[in-house]
Amino acid sequence: TAGFLICAIGAGLTAILTDDLGTAIIILAIGFITMLIACPEKKFIIITAVLLVGIGVILVVAKPYRMLRVKAWLDLEAYSQDESYQIVQALYAIGSGGLFGKGLGKSTQKMGFVPESQNDMIFSIICEELGIVGALILIVLFVILLWRLLKIYQRTNDLFGRLIIAGVTAHIAVQTILNLAVVTSLVPNTGVPLPFISYGGSAIIMLMAEIGMVISVGRSF
């Protein structure tokens, strides 16, 4: 319980001080999933889940620009020149890729049309250049990675080792799902990069360190 409270406080401070709700959501997800393993009491889990939803609603309502993003998500066309511009352009990129894409490096949407095309919106460029087939291959690779992490988790007997693996798996899974959901406009826009793919040196270092910890735990059993 104490560990999860620390995690929740850290997520809250991240959302308030840095205005980074996406990272806060990921931190809370990691804390919640590890809590499920360390303390699998249904009553406590339900209460915590309700509190998390309540905190999330408060954080969204507290900032006018976040509410504006929700409104833009509900009506993309009405905000296509401002708040939903990035998502609309990303959807154009996804749609123009077709089945096999325009070819590697031949994207036109990344030439100033899709903001942050090398970062949060890189999946839309992958769809444009490699098509639905390329996008599905990438998703399958993520699924294989998560499956392998779960296999290591299943054969680990140590609780601390399991918590490490669960935290890493939750991080990669939640961040990947959130990024893909944002790019395809399944959820309101929030800045979350795609693990291992989006531009960013410090991010890839941390992800590789996490994978290294999982491998270290796996080799011990």
MDTraj code that builds the backbone (N, CA, C; nanometers):
import mdtraj as md
import numpy as np

residues = "THR ALA GLY PHE LEU ILE CYS ALA ILE GLY ALA GLY LEU THR ALA ILE LEU THR ASP ASP LEU GLY THR ALA ILE ILE ILE LEU ALA ILE GLY PHE ILE THR MET LEU ILE ALA CYS PRO GLU LYS LYS PHE ILE ILE ILE THR ALA VAL LEU LEU VAL GLY ILE GLY VAL ILE LEU VAL VAL ALA LYS PRO TYR ARG MET LEU ARG VAL LYS ALA TRP LEU ASP LEU GLU ALA TYR SER GLN ASP GLU SER TYR GLN ILE VAL GLN ALA LEU TYR ALA ILE GLY SER GLY GLY LEU PHE GLY LYS GLY LEU GLY LYS SER THR GLN LYS MET GLY PHE VAL PRO GLU SER GLN ASN ASP MET ILE PHE SER ILE ILE CYS GLU GLU LEU GLY ILE VAL GLY ALA LEU ILE LEU ILE VAL LEU PHE VAL ILE LEU LEU TRP ARG LEU LEU LYS ILE TYR GLN ARG THR ASN ASP LEU PHE GLY ARG LEU ILE ILE ALA GLY VAL THR ALA HIS ILE ALA VAL GLN THR ILE LEU ASN LEU ALA VAL VAL THR SER LEU VAL PRO ASN THR GLY VAL PRO LEU PRO PHE ILE SER TYR GLY GLY SER ALA ILE ILE MET LEU MET ALA GLU ILE GLY MET VAL ILE SER VAL GLY ARG SER PHE".split()
xyz = np.array([
    [0.0823, -0.1207, 0.0000],
    [0.0000, 0.0000, 0.0000],
    [0.0857, 0.1257, 0.0000],
    [0.1845, 0.1272, 0.0864],
    [0.2727, 0.2441, 0.0952],
    [0.3450, 0.2688, -0.0365],
    [0.3898, 0.1597, -0.0988],
    [0.4595, 0.1734, -0.2264],
    [0.3705, 0.2320, -0.3334],
    [0.2441, 0.1887, -0.3352],
    [0.1525, 0.2404, -0.4359],
    [0.1194, 0.3873, -0.4096],
    [0.1085, 0.4255, -0.2812],
    [0.0822, 0.5653, -0.2475],
    [0.1964, 0.6545, -0.2944],
    [0.3192, 0.6055, -0.2768],
    [0.4350, 0.6812, -0.3246],
    [0.4287, 0.6965, -0.4764],
    [0.3916, 0.5881, -0.5427],
    [0.3780, 0.5892, -0.6891],
    [0.2693, 0.6877, -0.7320],
    [0.1561, 0.6886, -0.6601],
    [0.0457, 0.7784, -0.6925],
    [0.0844, 0.9243, -0.6703],
    [0.1581, 0.9499, -0.5623],
    [0.2036, 1.0869, -0.5353],
    [0.2998, 1.1332, -0.6448],
    [0.3905, 1.0432, -0.6841],
    [0.4842, 1.0763, -0.7915],
    [0.4132, 1.1062, -0.9220],
    [0.3102, 1.0261, -0.9525],
    [0.2327, 1.0481, -1.0754],
    [0.1568, 1.1803, -1.0685],
    [0.0994, 1.2087, -0.9515],
    [0.0261, 1.3339, -0.9349],
    [0.1159, 1.4551, -0.9511],
    [0.2348, 1.4492, -0.8918],
    [0.3295, 1.5602, -0.9044],
    [0.3754, 1.5764, -1.0493],
    [0.3921, 1.4632, -1.1182],
    [0.4309, 1.4695, -1.2598],
    [0.3251, 1.5407, -1.3420],
    [0.1983, 1.5060, -1.3180],
    [0.0890, 1.5675, -1.3936],
    [0.0728, 1.7152, -1.3606],
    [0.0949, 1.7515, -1.2331],
    [0.0722, 1.8901, -1.1905],
    [0.1904, 1.9795, -1.2256],
    [0.3118, 1.9343, -1.1949],
    [0.4299, 2.0190, -1.2110],
    [0.4811, 2.0246, -1.3543],
    [0.4665, 1.9154, -1.4284],
    [0.5204, 1.9124, -1.5649],
    [0.4109, 1.9131, -1.6719],
    [0.2843, 1.9059, -1.6305],
    [0.1717, 1.9005, -1.7254],
    [0.1814, 1.7813, -1.8195],
    [0.2440, 1.6728, -1.7726],
    [0.2619, 1.5535, -1.8560],
    [0.1681, 1.4442, -1.8050],
    [0.0447, 1.4483, -1.8517],
    [-0.0545, 1.3516, -1.8058],
    [-0.0255, 1.2108, -1.8577],
    [0.0312, 1.2010, -1.9786],
    [0.0615, 1.0701, -2.0354],
    [0.1579, 0.9908, -1.9489],
    [0.2672, 1.0565, -1.9065],
    [0.3646, 0.9898, -1.8196],
    [0.3022, 0.9544, -1.6859],
    [0.2162, 1.0422, -1.6336],
    [0.1492, 1.0158, -1.5064],
    [0.0616, 0.8903, -1.5161],
    [-0.0080, 0.8745, -1.6288],
    [-0.0923, 0.7570, -1.6497],
    [-0.0084, 0.6295, -1.6499],
    [0.1068, 0.6355, -1.7155],
    [0.1952, 0.5187, -1.7217],
    [0.2477, 0.4830, -1.5829],
    [0.2877, 0.5844, -1.5053],
    [0.3369, 0.5607, -1.3691],
    [0.2287, 0.4949, -1.2842],
    [0.1059, 0.5462, -1.2936],
    [-0.0044, 0.4887, -1.2168],
    [-0.0340, 0.3451, -1.2600],
    [-0.0254, 0.3195, -1.3897],
    [-0.0507, 0.1844, -1.4402],
    [0.0532, 0.0858, -1.3877],
    [0.1799, 0.1282, -1.3870],
    [0.2860, 0.0420, -1.3344],
    [0.2616, 0.0128, -1.1866],
    [0.2287, 0.1179, -1.1112],
    [0.2024, 0.0997, -0.9684],
    [0.0833, 0.0097, -0.9431],
    [-0.0238, 0.0260, -1.0208],
    [-0.1451, -0.0526, -1.0011],
    [-0.1216, -0.1996, -1.0336],
    [-0.0520, -0.2266, -1.1434],
    [-0.0288, -0.3657, -1.1841],
    [0.0639, -0.4385, -1.0866],
    [0.1685, -0.3707, -1.0408],
    [0.2566, -0.4337, -0.9413],
    [0.1820, -0.4555, -0.8098],
    [0.0888, -0.3648, -0.7777],
    [0.0076, -0.3814, -0.6576],
    [-0.0798, -0.5055, -0.6678],
    [-0.1312, -0.5348, -0.7870],
    [-0.2145, -0.6536, -0.8072],
    [-0.1395, -0.7815, -0.7718],
    [-0.0085, -0.7790, -0.7971],
    [0.0739, -0.8967, -0.7701],
    [0.1138, -0.9035, -0.6232],
    [0.1535, -0.7881, -0.5676],
    [0.1997, -0.7841, -0.4292],
    [0.0852, -0.7969, -0.3296],
    [-0.0328, -0.7445, -0.3643],
    [-0.1466, -0.7455, -0.2718],
    [-0.2758, -0.7719, -0.3487],
    [-0.2992, -0.8962, -0.3858],
    [-0.4145, -0.9283, -0.4709],
    [-0.5473, -0.9395, -0.3948],
    [-0.5825, -0.8380, -0.3158],
    [-0.7094, -0.8371, -0.2442],
    [-0.8132, -0.7610, -0.3280],
    [-0.9230, -0.8283, -0.3611],
    [-1.0208, -0.7710, -0.4536],
    [-1.0793, -0.6390, -0.4034],
    [-1.1112, -0.6317, -0.2739],
    [-1.1714, -0.5103, -0.2197],
    [-1.0770, -0.3917, -0.2348],
    [-0.9519, -0.4133, -0.2000],
    [-0.8521, -0.3065, -0.2092],
    [-0.8301, -0.2657, -0.3540],
    [-0.8297, -0.3627, -0.4445],
    [-0.8086, -0.3351, -0.5863],
    [-0.9221, -0.2505, -0.6428],
    [-1.0473, -0.2854, -0.6078],
    [-1.1631, -0.2108, -0.6577],
    [-1.1618, -0.0670, -0.6074],
    [-1.1332, -0.0504, -0.4774],
    [-1.1288, 0.0844, -0.4193],
    [-1.0211, 0.1674, -0.4870],
    [-0.9049, 0.1062, -0.5079],
    [-0.7937, 0.1774, -0.5715],
    [-0.8275, 0.2153, -0.7151],
    [-0.8903, 0.1237, -0.7883],
    [-0.9276, 0.1513, -0.9270],
    [-1.0248, 0.2686, -0.9359],
    [-1.1229, 0.2724, -0.8450],
    [-1.2198, 0.3827, -0.8426],
    [-1.1494, 0.5148, -0.8116],
    [-1.0558, 0.5115, -0.7162],
    [-0.9803, 0.6318, -0.6820],
    [-0.8973, 0.6808, -0.8002],
    [-0.8366, 0.5871, -0.8725],
    [-0.7549, 0.6241, -0.9882],
    [-0.8387, 0.6919, -1.0962],
    [-0.9572, 0.6367, -1.1214],
    [-1.0460, 0.6977, -1.2203],
    [-1.0861, 0.8377, -1.1754],
    [-1.1160, 0.8516, -1.0464],
    [-1.1523, 0.9821, -0.9935],
    [-1.0399, 1.0833, -1.0055],
    [-0.9186, 1.0393, -0.9723],
    [-0.8016, 1.1275, -0.9830],
    [-0.7793, 1.1676, -1.1289],
    [-0.7954, 1.0725, -1.2200],
    [-0.7772, 1.1008, -1.3622],
    [-0.8757, 1.2053, -1.4120],
    [-1.0007, 1.1916, -1.3709],
    [-1.1039, 1.2888, -1.4114],
    [-1.0695, 1.4277, -1.3574],
    [-1.0259, 1.4341, -1.2319],
    [-0.9903, 1.5627, -1.1700],
    [-0.8744, 1.6276, -1.2444],
    [-0.7728, 1.5477, -1.2781],
    [-0.6563, 1.6017, -1.3483],
    [-0.6937, 1.6554, -1.4864],
    [-0.7883, 1.5893, -1.5531],
    [-0.8311, 1.6359, -1.6853],
    [-0.9126, 1.7641, -1.6735],
    [-1.0069, 1.7655, -1.5802],
    [-1.0953, 1.8812, -1.5639],
    [-1.0186, 2.0031, -1.5121],
    [-0.9143, 1.9786, -1.4330],
    [-0.8403, 2.0888, -1.3700],
    [-0.7670, 2.1763, -1.4717],
    [-0.7336, 2.1219, -1.5872],
    [-0.6607, 2.1976, -1.6888],
    [-0.7501, 2.2203, -1.8111],
    [-0.7804, 2.3460, -1.8439],
    [-0.8684, 2.3762, -1.9585],
    [-0.8192, 2.3159, -2.0905],
    [-0.6858, 2.3141, -2.1122],
    [-0.6355, 2.2628, -2.2401],
    [-0.6592, 2.1125, -2.2524],
    [-0.6649, 2.0415, -2.1392],
    [-0.6939, 1.8987, -2.1445],
    [-0.8401, 1.8751, -2.1811],
    [-0.9278, 1.9553, -2.1263],
    [-1.0690, 1.9457, -2.1639],
    [-1.0877, 1.9795, -2.3113],
    [-1.0088, 2.0757, -2.3601],
    [-1.0166, 2.1130, -2.5009],
    [-0.9734, 1.9971, -2.5898],
    [-0.8735, 1.9206, -2.5443],
    [-0.8292, 1.8031, -2.6204],
    [-0.9391, 1.6972, -2.6261],
    [-1.0128, 1.6829, -2.5164],
    [-1.1234, 1.5873, -2.5147],
    [-1.2313, 1.6303, -2.6134],
    [-1.2634, 1.7601, -2.6135],
    [-1.3629, 1.8123, -2.7070],
    [-1.3161, 1.7937, -2.8515],
    [-1.1869, 1.8192, -2.8762],
    [-1.1322, 1.8025, -3.0114],
    [-1.1373, 1.6570, -3.0541],
    [-1.1150, 1.5663, -2.9606],
    [-1.1202, 1.4231, -2.9900],
    [-1.2619, 1.3804, -3.0276],
    [-1.3603, 1.4405, -2.9623],
    [-1.5001, 1.4064, -2.9901],
    [-1.5483, 1.4645, -3.1229],
    [-1.4836, 1.5720, -3.1692],
    [-1.5226, 1.6343, -3.2954],
    [-1.3966, 1.6806, -3.3687],
    [-1.3326, 1.5873, -3.4377],
    [-1.2051, 1.6165, -3.5029],
    [-1.2178, 1.7248, -3.6101],
    [-1.3251, 1.7205, -3.6856],
    [-1.3397, 1.8160, -3.7956],
    [-1.3518, 1.9601, -3.7460],
    [-1.4218, 1.9797, -3.6353],
    [-1.4428, 2.1151, -3.5846],
    [-1.3129, 2.1795, -3.5362],
    [-1.2178, 2.0964, -3.4971],
    [-1.0905, 2.1492, -3.4446],
    [-0.9726, 2.1096, -3.5338],
    [-1.0008, 2.0806, -3.6591],
    [-0.8980, 2.0259, -3.7491],
    [-0.7839, 2.1231, -3.7795],
    [-0.8044, 2.2532, -3.7534],
    [-0.7000, 2.3523, -3.7811],
    [-0.6206, 2.3909, -3.6567],
    [-0.6594, 2.3376, -3.5413],
    [-0.5856, 2.3720, -3.4187],
    [-0.5619, 2.2496, -3.3310],
    [-0.6531, 2.2213, -3.2380],
    [-0.6290, 2.1170, -3.1386],
    [-0.6179, 1.9767, -3.1976],
    [-0.6981, 1.9450, -3.2975],
    [-0.6951, 1.8097, -3.3548],
    [-0.6140, 1.8027, -3.4838],
    [-0.5399, 1.9092, -3.5157],
    [-0.4627, 1.9128, -3.6404],
    [-0.3648, 1.7959, -3.6491],
    [-0.2925, 1.7706, -3.5400],
    [-0.1921, 1.6641, -3.5398],
    [-0.2548, 1.5279, -3.5664],
    [-0.3663, 1.4998, -3.5003],
    [-0.4326, 1.3703, -3.5162],
    [-0.4915, 1.3558, -3.6564],
    [-0.5515, 1.4628, -3.7066],
    [-0.6096, 1.4579, -3.8413],
    [-0.5019, 1.4284, -3.9451],
    [-0.3877, 1.4953, -3.9333],
    [-0.2783, 1.4723, -4.0280],
    [-0.2215, 1.3305, -4.0132],
    [-0.2177, 1.2813, -3.8894],
    [-0.1710, 1.1437, -3.8668],
    [-0.2655, 1.0431, -3.9313],
    [-0.3952, 1.0691, -3.9215],
    [-0.4937, 0.9804, -3.9844],
    [-0.4829, 0.9841, -4.1368],
    [-0.4516, 1.1026, -4.1911],
    [-0.4272, 1.1121, -4.3359],
    [-0.3088, 1.0233, -4.3745],
    [-0.2043, 1.0274, -4.2916],
    [-0.0853, 0.9465, -4.3195],
    [-0.1178, 0.7971, -4.3163],
    [-0.1951, 0.7573, -4.2161],
    [-0.2320, 0.6159, -4.2033],
    [-0.3157, 0.5716, -4.3225],
    [-0.4133, 0.6561, -4.3589],
    [-0.5024, 0.6210, -4.4692],
    [-0.4337, 0.6176, -4.6046],
    [-0.3334, 0.7050, -4.6229],
    [-0.2672, 0.7120, -4.7541],
    [-0.1669, 0.5998, -4.7757],
    [-0.1340, 0.5257, -4.6690],
    [-0.0366, 0.4178, -4.6826],
    [-0.0904, 0.2958, -4.7534],
    [-0.2211, 0.2747, -4.7415],
    [-0.2802, 0.1577, -4.8060],
    [-0.2320, 0.0273, -4.7453],
    [-0.2257, -0.0760, -4.8277],
    [-0.1895, -0.2100, -4.7794],
    [-0.0390, -0.2259, -4.7596],
    [0.0402, -0.1806, -4.8571],
    [0.1846, -0.2008, -4.8499],
    [0.2638, -0.0702, -4.8367],
    [0.1972, 0.0426, -4.8341],
    [0.2651, 0.1694, -4.8122],
    [0.3287, 0.2294, -4.9357],
    [0.3804, 0.3493, -4.9206],
    [0.4438, 0.4225, -5.0309],
    [0.5897, 0.3829, -5.0501],
    [0.6461, 0.3134, -4.9534],
    [0.7869, 0.2757, -4.9604],
    [0.8664, 0.3430, -4.8499],
    [0.9683, 0.2754, -4.8013],
    [1.0489, 0.3259, -4.6908],
    [1.1144, 0.4589, -4.7273],
    [1.0910, 0.5605, -4.6454],
    [1.1484, 0.6920, -4.6674],
    [1.0703, 0.7801, -4.7622],
    [0.9557, 0.7322, -4.8116],
    [0.8804, 0.8074, -4.9129],
    [0.7550, 0.8754, -4.8568],
    [0.7514, 0.8940, -4.7275],
    [0.6377, 0.9624, -4.6663],
    [0.6355, 1.1093, -4.7050],
    [0.5157, 1.1594, -4.7323],
    [0.5000, 1.3029, -4.7582],
    [0.4471, 1.3757, -4.6345],
    [0.3742, 1.3057, -4.5503],
    [0.3164, 1.3673, -4.4320],
    [0.4217, 1.4089, -4.3290],
    [0.5358, 1.3420, -4.3290],
    [0.6395, 1.3787, -4.2319],
    [0.7144, 1.5053, -4.2733],
    [0.6892, 1.5558, -4.3926],
    [0.7551, 1.6764, -4.4411],
    [0.6837, 1.8026, -4.3918],
    [0.6652, 1.8118, -4.2610],
    [0.6069, 1.9308, -4.2008],
    [0.4580, 1.9258, -4.1781],
    [0.3912, 1.8199, -4.2231],
    [0.2457, 1.8121, -4.2055],
    [0.2069, 1.7509, -4.0712],
    [0.2771, 1.6457, -4.0293],
    [0.2492, 1.5803, -3.9013],
    [0.3483, 1.6309, -3.7967],
    [0.3039, 1.7109, -3.7009],
    [0.3943, 1.7568, -3.5938],
    [0.4450, 1.6385, -3.5122],
    [0.5712, 1.6449, -3.4732],
    [0.6348, 1.5381, -3.3941],
    [0.6273, 1.4031, -3.4663],
    [0.6491, 1.4059, -3.5963],
    [0.6397, 1.2817, -3.6744],
    [0.7492, 1.1828, -3.6372],
    [0.8620, 1.2321, -3.5840],
    [0.9704, 1.1436, -3.5440],
    [0.9537, 1.0924, -3.4015],
    [0.8522, 1.1430, -3.3329],
    [0.8374, 1.1104, -3.1914],
    [0.7007, 1.0452, -3.1641],
    [0.6061, 1.1225, -3.1103],
    [0.4770, 1.0648, -3.0713],
    [0.3992, 1.0055, -3.1885],
    [0.4132, 1.0649, -3.3067],
    [0.3314, 1.0249, -3.4213],
    [0.4046, 0.9345, -3.5199],
    [0.5123, 0.8731, -3.4778],
    [0.5921, 0.7952, -3.5715],
    [0.5168, 0.6744, -3.6273],
    [0.4208, 0.6229, -3.5511],
    [0.3449, 0.5071, -3.6003],
    [0.2651, 0.5422, -3.7256],
    [0.2152, 0.6659, -3.7330],
    [0.1406, 0.7074, -3.8521],
    [0.2313, 0.7105, -3.9753],
    [0.3573, 0.7490, -3.9568],
    [0.4534, 0.7518, -4.0682],
    [0.4902, 0.6095, -4.1103],
    [0.5001, 0.5206, -4.0125],
    [0.5259, 0.3792, -4.0440],
    [0.4117, 0.3236, -4.1284],
    [0.2887, 0.3575, -4.0913],
    [0.1724, 0.3124, -4.1692],
    [0.1763, 0.3693, -4.3106],
    [0.2173, 0.4955, -4.3229],
    [0.2209, 0.5577, -4.4551],
    [0.3281, 0.4951, -4.5436],
    [0.4448, 0.4671, -4.4857],
    [0.5563, 0.4152, -4.5658],
    [0.5507, 0.2641, -4.5863],
    [0.5020, 0.1909, -4.4863],
    [0.5022, 0.0443, -4.4942],
    [0.3628, -0.0162, -4.5020],
    [0.2603, 0.0673, -4.4907],
    [0.1237, 0.0210, -4.5055],
    [0.0717, -0.0582, -4.3865],
    [-0.0465, -0.1147, -4.4044],
    [-0.1085, -0.1939, -4.2982],
    [-0.0229, -0.3156, -4.2648],
    [0.0378, -0.3739, -4.3670],
    [0.1223, -0.4926, -4.3455],
    [0.2394, -0.4594, -4.2541],
    [0.3092, -0.3490, -4.2826],
    [0.4214, -0.3084, -4.1989],
    [0.3786, -0.2761, -4.0576],
    [0.2630, -0.2090, -4.0428],
    [0.2121, -0.1749, -3.9097],
    [0.1788, -0.3008, -3.8302],
    [0.1169, -0.3988, -3.8967],
    [0.0821, -0.5243, -3.8288],
    [0.2069, -0.6010, -3.7869],
    [0.3095, -0.5992, -3.8705],
    [0.4355, -0.6667, -3.8352],
    [0.4950, -0.6032, -3.7099],
    [0.4925, -0.4698, -3.7033],
    [0.5441, -0.3998, -3.5854],
    [0.4647, -0.4363, -3.4603],
    [0.3327, -0.4400, -3.4733],
    [0.2484, -0.4762, -3.3588],
    [0.2758, -0.6188, -3.3139],
    [0.2934, -0.7092, -3.4108],
    [0.3257, -0.8492, -3.3774],
    [0.4579, -0.8588, -3.3026],
    [0.5560, -0.7776, -3.3416],
    [0.6848, -0.7772, -3.2719],
    [0.6685, -0.7335, -3.1267],
    [0.5846, -0.6335, -3.1035],
    [0.5571, -0.5905, -2.9659],
    [0.4888, -0.7017, -2.8879],
    [0.3943, -0.7709, -2.9519],
    [0.3236, -0.8811, -2.8856],
    [0.4213, -0.9926, -2.8487],
    [0.5134, -1.0244, -2.9390],
    [0.6135, -1.1290, -2.9111],
    [0.7022, -1.0883, -2.7932],
    [0.7434, -0.9606, -2.7904],
    [0.8256, -0.9115, -2.6797],
    [0.7515, -0.9251, -2.5472],
    [0.6266, -0.8829, -2.5434],
    [0.5479, -0.8913, -2.4198],
    [0.5232, -1.0369, -2.3804],
    [0.5030, -1.1224, -2.4794],
    [0.4827, -1.2650, -2.4517],
    [0.6066, -1.3256, -2.3887],
    [0.7245, -1.2892, -2.4393],
    [0.8491, -1.3401, -2.3835],
    [0.8699, -1.2892, -2.2401],
    [0.8331, -1.1643, -2.2157],
    [0.8436, -1.1103, -2.0801],
    [0.7526, -1.1868, -1.9850],
    [0.6333, -1.2203, -2.0308],
    [0.5398, -1.2958, -1.9471],
    [0.5889, -1.4379, -1.9215],
    [0.6558, -1.4966, -2.0199],
    [0.7121, -1.6314, -2.0018],
    [0.8199, -1.6297, -1.8938],
    [0.9030, -1.5259, -1.8957],
    [1.0052, -1.5123, -1.7913],
    [0.9380, -1.4927, -1.6561],
    [0.8311, -1.4139, -1.6537],
    [0.7573, -1.3907, -1.5295],
    [0.7031, -1.5216, -1.4722],
    [0.6490, -1.6067, -1.5582],
    [0.5873, -1.7310, -1.5131],
    [0.6876, -1.8265, -1.4501],
    [0.8111, -1.8247, -1.4969],
    [0.9081, -1.9191, -1.4415],
    [0.9942, -1.8582, -1.3297],
    [0.9606, -1.7354, -1.2897],
    [1.0318, -1.6708, -1.1796],
    [0.9580, -1.6960, -1.0489],
    [1.0287, -1.7471, -0.9497],
    [0.9671, -1.7806, -0.8213],
    [0.9798, -1.6682, -0.7179],
    [1.0784, -1.5831, -0.7342],
    [1.1044, -1.4764, -0.6378],
    [1.0045, -1.3618, -0.6572],
    [0.9423, -1.3151, -0.5461],
    [0.8414, -1.2094, -0.5543],
    [0.9018, -1.0793, -0.6062],
    [1.0190, -1.0422, -0.5563],
    [1.0825, -0.9186, -0.6004],
    [1.1131, -0.9239, -0.7498],
    [1.1622, -1.0390, -0.7961],
    [1.1894, -1.0561, -0.9379],
    [1.0627, -1.0451, -1.0204],
    [0.9546, -1.1016, -0.9697],
    [0.8262, -1.0934, -1.0404],
    [0.7769, -0.9486, -1.0497],
    [0.7971, -0.8737, -0.9426],
    [0.7544, -0.7339, -0.9437],
    [0.8339, -0.6528, -1.0453],
    [0.9618, -0.6819, -1.0570],
    [1.0447, -0.6132, -1.1572],
    [0.9924, -0.6413, -1.2977],
    [0.9689, -0.7694, -1.3252],
    [0.9216, -0.8078, -1.4586],
    [0.7829, -0.7498, -1.4862],
    [0.6964, -0.7538, -1.3852],
    [0.5617, -0.6993, -1.4020],
    [0.5661, -0.5500, -1.4306],
    [0.6532, -0.4784, -1.3590],
    [0.6655, -0.3349, -1.3806],
    [0.7155, -0.3019, -1.5202],
    [0.8164, -0.3741, -1.5668],
    [0.8714, -0.3511, -1.7011],
    [0.7677, -0.3859, -1.8077],
    [0.7005, -0.4993, -1.7903],
    [0.5975, -0.5404, -1.8865],
    [0.4839, -0.4387, -1.8917],
    [0.4423, -0.3922, -1.7739],
    [0.3356, -0.2918, -1.7678],
    [0.3779, -0.1630, -1.8365],
    [0.5008, -0.1217, -1.8134],
    [0.5520, 0.0019, -1.8757],
    [0.5444, -0.0069, -2.0276],
    [0.6023, -0.1130, -2.0830],
    [0.6073, -0.1260, -2.2280],
    [0.4678, -0.1445, -2.2868],
    [0.3859, -0.2282, -2.2223],
    [0.2518, -0.2566, -2.2745],
    [0.1631, -0.1325, -2.2717],
    [0.1581, -0.0659, -2.1573],
    [0.0698, 0.0512, -2.1437],
    [0.1153, 0.1639, -2.2354],
    [0.2454, 0.1883, -2.2417],
    [0.2954, 0.2972, -2.3260],
    [0.2691, 0.2688, -2.4741],
    [0.2866, 0.1435, -2.5145],
    [0.2611, 0.1059, -2.6539],
    [0.1139, 0.1205, -2.6884],
    [0.0280, 0.0657, -2.6036],
    [-0.1161, 0.0726, -2.6282],
    [-0.1638, 0.2173, -2.6300],
    [-0.1141, 0.2983, -2.5359],
    [-0.1556, 0.4381, -2.5291],
    [-0.1110, 0.5154, -2.6523],
    [0.0109, 0.4907, -2.6981],
    [0.0608, 0.5595, -2.8167],
    [-0.0217, 0.5229, -2.9405],
    [-0.0445, 0.3939, -2.9599],
    [-0.1217, 0.3494, -3.0764],
    [-0.2656, 0.4010, -3.0703],
    [-0.3209, 0.4052, -2.9496],
    [-0.4579, 0.4543, -2.9341],
    [-0.4677, 0.6025, -2.9663],
    [-0.3669, 0.6789, -2.9266],
    [-0.3660, 0.8223, -2.9564],
    [-0.3521, 0.8468, -3.1060],
    [-0.2573, 0.7780, -3.1692],
    [-0.2308, 0.7990, -3.3122],
    [-0.3519, 0.7627, -3.3975],
    [-0.4247, 0.6593, -3.3566],
    [-0.5426, 0.6165, -3.4322],
    [-0.6709, 0.6826, -3.3826],
    [-0.6573, 0.7802, -3.2917],
    [-0.7688, 0.8592, -3.2389],
    [-0.8712, 0.7748, -3.1629],
    [-0.8244, 0.6719, -3.0940],
    [-0.9133, 0.5937, -3.0084],
    [-0.9297, 0.6581, -2.8723],
    [-0.8321, 0.7415, -2.8327],
    [-0.8373, 0.8159, -2.7072],
    [-0.7914, 0.9590, -2.7353],
    [-0.8235, 1.0535, -2.6458],
    [-0.7764, 1.1916, -2.6656],
    [-0.6245, 1.2002, -2.6715],
    [-0.5771, 1.3004, -2.7398],
    [-0.4336, 1.3178, -2.7618],
    [-0.3578, 1.3431, -2.6320],
    [-0.2521, 1.2685, -2.6098],
    [-0.1597, 1.2919, -2.4993],
    [-0.0213, 1.2477, -2.5443],
    [0.0783, 1.3237, -2.5090],
    [0.2124, 1.2980, -2.5616],
    [0.2820, 1.1784, -2.5012],
    [0.2750, 1.0657, -2.5694],
    [0.3426, 0.9432, -2.5243],
    [0.4171, 0.8822, -2.6423],
    [0.5482, 0.8658, -2.6350],
    [0.6240, 0.8075, -2.7463],
    [0.6033, 0.6572, -2.7581],
    [0.6359, 0.6036, -2.8743],
    [0.6261, 0.4594, -2.8982],
    [0.7568, 0.3940, -2.8549],
    [0.7519, 0.3000, -2.7589],
    [0.8749, 0.2379, -2.7063],
    [0.9631, 0.1786, -2.8154],
    [1.0942, 0.2026, -2.8048],
    [1.1977, 0.1498, -2.8939],
    [1.1942, 0.2090, -3.0351],
    [1.0885, 0.2824, -3.0698],
    [1.0730, 0.3308, -3.2065],
    [1.0867, 0.4830, -3.2148],
    [1.0200, 0.5536, -3.1263],
    [1.0237, 0.6992, -3.1296],
    [1.1639, 0.7530, -3.1019],
    [1.1910, 0.8715, -3.1539],
    [1.3202, 0.9381, -3.1335],
    [1.3396, 0.9720, -2.9858],
    [1.4620, 0.9524, -2.9363],
    [1.4918, 0.9887, -2.7975],
    [1.5982, 0.8993, -2.7380],
    [1.7149, 0.9546, -2.7099],
    [1.8253, 0.8747, -2.6576],
    [1.8049, 0.8282, -2.5152],
    [1.7596, 0.9168, -2.4262],
    [1.7417, 0.8795, -2.2855],
    [1.6324, 0.7740, -2.2699],
    [1.5285, 0.7830, -2.3526],
    [1.4188, 0.6858, -2.3447],
    [1.4669, 0.5455, -2.3812],
    [1.5450, 0.5350, -2.4881],
    [1.5927, 0.4030, -2.5305],
    [1.6907, 0.3454, -2.4299],
    [1.7692, 0.4314, -2.3651],
    [1.8618, 0.3845, -2.2619],
    [1.7850, 0.3227, -2.1455],
    [1.6796, 0.3906, -2.1006],
    [1.6001, 0.3396, -1.9889],
    [1.5274, 0.2100, -2.0265],
    [1.4760, 0.2036, -2.1484],
    [1.4068, 0.0823, -2.1918],
    [1.5025, -0.0360, -2.1997],
    [1.6227, -0.0123, -2.2523],
    [1.7213, -0.1201, -2.2607],
    [1.7670, -0.1637, -2.1213],
    [1.7749, -0.0670, -2.0284],
    [1.8104, -0.1011, -1.8907],
    [1.7016, -0.1881, -1.8275],
    [1.5758, -0.1571, -1.8552],
    [1.4650, -0.2374, -1.8038],
    [1.4699, -0.3801, -1.8595],
    [1.4923, -0.3913, -1.9894],
    [1.5027, -0.5239, -2.0502],
    [1.6212, -0.5998, -1.9910],
    [1.7300, -0.5286, -1.9657],
    [1.8470, -0.5913, -1.9040],
    [1.8151, -0.6465, -1.7664],
    [1.7364, -0.5732, -1.6870],
    [1.6969, -0.6225, -1.5541],
    [1.6120, -0.7483, -1.5649],
    [1.5212, -0.7500, -1.6620],
    [1.4368, -0.8683, -1.6808],
    [1.5213, -0.9891, -1.7193],
    [1.6146, -0.9684, -1.8102],
    [1.7035, -1.0782, -1.8524],
    [1.7854, -1.1283, -1.7329],
    [1.8320, -1.0349, -1.6489],
    [1.9100, -1.0725, -1.5311],
    [1.8258, -1.1578, -1.4350],
    [1.7011, -1.1186, -1.4140],
    [1.6133, -1.1967, -1.3280],
    [1.5850, -1.3334, -1.3900],
    [1.5609, -1.3363, -1.5208],
    [1.5315, -1.4606, -1.5896],
    [1.6453, -1.5596, -1.5844],
    [1.7700, -1.5100, -1.5875],
    [1.8866, -1.5996, -1.5850],
    [1.9107, -1.6584, -1.4463],
    [1.8436, -1.6027, -1.3455],
    [1.8636, -1.6502, -1.2093],
    [1.7740, -1.7677, -1.1751],
    [1.6803, -1.8005, -1.2661],
    [1.5849, -1.9091, -1.2364],
    [1.5777, -2.0069, -1.3532],
])
top = md.Topology()
chain = top.add_chain()
for i, resn in enumerate(residues, 1):
    res = top.add_residue(resn, chain, resSeq=i)
    for name in ("N", "CA", "C"):
        top.add_atom(name, md.element.get_by_symbol(name[0]), res)
traj = md.Trajectory(xyz[None], top)
